[in-house]
């Protein structure tokens, strides 16, 4: 049996509370990015599977088509919910396109490698590819495409 502890021994140390406060926005942002990413990934995978299973395109081209569909979903939801961007669409779209363009190329190269060189099943290849490209896109969107401008809303 454990002894009853006084309430003051159950408090969070101030340093840990400060740390949680310092990273609260980042944790919220990452959580939102994951939720948006799951939605965009579902759109990507649905497009990929539909095109492959209907025998319209191979896995690499179908993945590229799915990437575009998922990219549109990602842009709209990330701009609004994850990054709460203060950039206008005119300022954010070109930056988003650069980050997404690099991710599109990375997606194609990785899918080609995993499917054709390693012989992975296309949906497994896409899952691995998505994980890798997600690291790139979160960083690119956060620090550049949707970065907050000084003096803008909420500044």
Secondary structure, 3 states (H helix, E strand, C coil): CCCCCCHHHHCCCHHHHHHHHHHHHHHHHHHHHHHHHHHHHHHHHHHHHHHHHCCCCCHHHHHHHHHHHHHHHHHHHHHHHHCCCCCCHHHHHHHHHHHHHHHHHHHHHHHHHHHHHCCCCHHHHHHHHHHHHHHHHHHHHHHHHCCCCCCCCCC
